[in-house]
Amino acid sequence: MHHLLPLLVAVPLLGAALLAAGGRLVPRFVAESVACAVAAGTAALAVLLLTHSSPPLTEWAGGWEPVAGHSVGIALTGDGPGLGMAALVSVLTLAALAYSWRSFDEPPHGHAGAFPALVLVFQAGMCGFAIAGDLFNAFVWFELMSVVAYALTGHRVEEARAVQGALAFAVVNSLGAYALLMGIGLLYARTGELALAEIGGALDAHGPPDALVLAGFVLVLTGLLVKAAAVPFQFWLPDAHAVAPTPVCMLLSGVMVELGVFGVWRVYDTVFSGPGGLPAADAERVLTVLGALTAVLGAVMCWHQRHIKRLLAYSTIAHTGLFLLGIGTLTPEGDDGVALYVVGHAGVKAALFACAGILLDRYGSVDEHVLHGRARPLRGVGVLVVVGALGLAGLPPFGTALGKSVAEEAVGGPLTVLYVLASAVTAAAVLRVAARVFLGLGPTPEDAGGEGAADAYETTGTGEEPETRQRLGRVPDTMTVVPALLLGGAIAAGAVPAFGNAVARAMSEATSAGLVHTSVHWTPLGVGLGLLSTVLAVALAALAVGRPGLLAAPGWALPLRRLQSGHIGDYVAWLLVGTTVLGALALPGILSG
């Protein structure tokens, strides 16, 4: 079975090449059918390999196997977490393509295969990153994934805002990629190895960590945390989501950001967790501090948005913080909880972005104030948004709820409170939008006509253009069926007992320390915390709708909002600050060693 691993990358790349070459010669129906078939085939292959991944599959591309313990070839690793991420990527790619079926109006006109070809290359890059067994080729797939994401974000190149958002995305993520490459260079200089497991073994053989190991750790983590949109590397994400086409937003928040978190977990567990890497206490401090800051800032900024796509983007940032807190426990339970949380979050967040896209294509706006009461006819979409919000809150039996409950019990103490509050605030923001937009509850905003919002770069949702050829009079079935199925999958991830246990078994295959993962199941405490966060979310949303003045942005929140300036230089400066903070958090263990 291991010989099939390269097909996870080759199949979508081949499909993209066929669409790029023949997209001008075939009708749009044919091009999109081919793209969906390729994405579905890759998903089926990932699931097939996942069922045969014990013990983990390894393939050396081109037959370049290690000689005398040293490797120069391209290693592909088909273990549970990697294949699980590849399957998740492929399923969401299929969902994004199905959502845009014959309705999404993408340039260039006359080339029906252009957009689906880019999406398939994006899928190939993400799958390659998920199964990469060596650090340099993880960087190669990281870059392929990034470059295509830039193009997809700025796909509506005729709009200045799309170009601006894509440029900020490209500059910040490219600098993160350079940091990652420099870190790889330092590790290669020390060990002479590129395969993840071999780097870890060579570092352990060398002895206690020193300044070079610390520098390698900081630079590699910087690149991965930029992709994960962790604080203070997060500024590109809201700008990109505000301008990216809806199917692209589904992939960016659904799986690409999570791949950054996956990379952090993979690199630490395989490379830096031994005696020659970073001490566990320092790694825990790095991930806990950054995770807590990310969860708090993401939740606060999410609450104070009126641009619905930006609101959802900040929700993604908040949940990234919760993911980092979970893996920062460095325990099997934390890993299991985050893995299941990621699966549930992917379905919920992609569904919510799909619903935001429906509002944009029907009413030409994603401004919560402008849309006040206008979406009453879209009752079904309103129900989907409410269900998605409850999924973000962690209401049982969602997969987000089960993953959240396992992670909460792993982190324990005050961090459990942070899990509850961050989930409640982000869910409350979405419920507030649903109440105002779909039910028309609460007083009509003074600037509901769209005036007076131009000075708030991070909150305005006016001036948007539909992604369809014209505003929709009737919402196509594909645009509602896709989010409904995604939410159904998110619920099944928590409601089907076998699924959680399968996730735990898959995670146990990749643990370098040989830790045994316990079964994942509901506990009274987990159910209680899920219900608590849901009740808090509903209460906050009701208060915001009924008494909006009480929860308006306080003075201390305004400087946070101004940080999202839209100026690339500011974002680059914060990237440098973040790299310095990473080094400061990791330094004590090196000094004591």
C-alpha angles and dihedrals in degrees: 000000000000090000088068094061095090089057090071086071101026097054097057091041091052091047090050092050092052092049093047092050099041103025092104092053102052134060119259091251091061095045093050092044090054091048093050091047091052093048092047092047091051091049091051091049092050091051091047092052091044091059089054098041098106108124095028115263120237127191127181105208113234092009094281096148124174117279120205089349095306124109135198099165133096110269122206116193120201104191127142100270095044096047091042090056091046090052091048091049092051095047092051091045089055090048092051092049092047091048092056093044109149093328108073108093106215129174140262094065115218095033106090093178099055100090098038090047091056091047091053092050087050088052091050092052093049093046091048091052091049094055100033110130097188129057099232095053089045084059091049092053089042089058095044089051091048098047093051090046089056091052093047093048092053094037092123088064094168089072117080093211091055091054091047093050093046091048093053088047092050098046097047095043093044090055088049089052091051089052090050091050092049090050090051089051092054093049091048090050090054100041108019087225136108103181109099098232092044092051090052092049093048092049090051091050092050094060137237117001120267138185093289092055090047091051091049091049094048095047095046092047091048091059093048096044091051088058090046090052093231119167124302092017095056104093096098094058102069091042091051095046092049092062106024119103112263096250088054092050088054089058098039095054096027100055117344096069089044089054087062089056089045089053092052091052094045096047096046095044094047104032112020106029097085130082091275094053133061117318112254093240091057094046090049091050093049095049096040096050095045092042093052093047091048094049093048098045093042092052094046093048092044090056094052097051127104095177098090097210091050089048090055091045091056088048087058089052091052092051091047086061091053090050091052091049090053097051089041089071087070089214132123090240092055091049093048093048094050093047092054091041090055092052093050093043092052092058095043097045095044089051092051092050089049089055091048088053090054090055091049094049094044101042105016094238143080094192112125091211097047091047095050106144094343096109096059091117091059095073095150092052089048090054090051091052092050092048090049091051091052088051090054090050090056100246111174131276094032117111087237088059095050093045091045092050093051092047092046092055090048096053095039128175122043092350089066087061089053090053091053095045097044091049092047096048096048092046091047091055090055092045089051089054091049093051094048100038103037101029103027092228122164131028118318109259114248091234096044088128090064098254123134098022100098094093093059102076095181098046110038118106098177128110094041123149124217116253091223124077089261137353111296118251090185124023111236115243092240091062092058101033093056097057090042091055092045091053090046089054091049090053093046090053089066101029098053107073094202092060095061092047090049089054090051092050091048092051092050090060092066103042109118094203093056094241117170115235116221125222118281114232143146118275129192090245092050093049091046094051091047091053091045094054090047093051090048090050093052092046093049092047092049091049092048092051097042100037105020093167092065093061100037118133109288122220094261092056094057095074089052090054092049091056087071087073101150090233112128093209090060091051092050090051091053090050089058090047090052093051090051092049091051090054093047092050093049097041102082094068093050092050093049090049 
